[in-house]
Amino acid sequence: MRFSVTVGAVGHGRDPRGLADLARAVEDSGWDALFLEDYLVYQGDATEPTYDPWICLAAMATATSRITIGTTVTPLPRRRPWKVAAEAVALDQLSGGRFVLGVGIGDPGDPFLGRVGEPTQPKQLAEMLDEGLTVIDRLWSGEPVTFAGEHYRLDDVQLTARPVQAPRIPIWVGGNLLVPAVRRRIRRWDGSCAYKGSTDAPQQIMPDDVRGLLAEVEAERGTTDGFDLKVSGGDPEAFAAAGATWWGRWIPPLPAAETLAIVTQRPPAL
């Protein structure tokens, strides 16, 4: 099992320079990854400054040499998938193949959805997410792509820059683990960083949830090799025994010194 820290790029000390320093401390303290929540306005609250997580990830990549970096999660329907595809390749190249793309439908209450004229219906957001992932995966091949969906159309377009990682940059799926469409999406891609329950009534993922999801993955693919499952909270040892590959600690927006004090406590030891 590997161990990660997740933070939002929000508040004083979590600008690109501050997050580069934090990433270095995470690496030096023995953690295996630092993931960023992807918001333009952190959880819709504009009282604290939020910094673009993709710029912050570039700073984190240059400040480290070992840890995995990535988003958990990027609300893909808020973005043009071809732009995300290009940015992800650049980050994978910059980090030497250490980037993970976590994705979800996003929060329909995000001010940069409804208040700027973007779709907010969960069904449409889910359709856009599925189409967007197909587009990204095909563009990462470096070959010309033609695609005709309900929400995106590409006519013989090509991104020739390729990721370092093969067969692709890992795609981890977020969302509510209790929703069948989320579980279907998880089985399609490379990993899960899903939560359990609605965001206003969250539930703790349990080891049996891990076993059940991995059984579904194995039934569909014939194997769980190469599949990552990230959980947060609970007993890391019990989750490792159930087959989870990552255990994460989420740190809320805190002053830089408090965040650093948590990180330097080092990850659990199994």
Salt bridges, closest charged atoms under 4 A:
ASP21 OD1 - ARG24 NH1 3.10
ASP32 OD1 - ARG66 NH1 3.63
ASP38 OD1 - ARG78 NH2 3.01
GLU87 OE1 - ARG79 NH2 2.62
GLU87 OE2 - LYS83 NZ 3.76
ASP110 OD2 - ARG78 NH1 3.53
GLU127 OE2 - LYS123 NZ 2.64
GLU127 OE1 - HIS151 NE2 2.81
ASP130 OD2 - ARG184 NH2 3.09
ASP130 OD1 - ARG185 NE 2.67
ASP137 OD1 - ARG168 NH1 3.23
ASP190 OD2 - ARG168 NE 2.87
ASP208 OD1 - ARG211 NH1 2.76
ASP209 OD2 - LYS196 NZ 2.97
GLU216 OE2 - ARG183 NH2 2.75
GLU216 OE1 - ARG187 NH1 2.87
GLU220 OE1 - ARG187 NE 2.92
ASP228 OD1 - ARG2 NH2 3.55
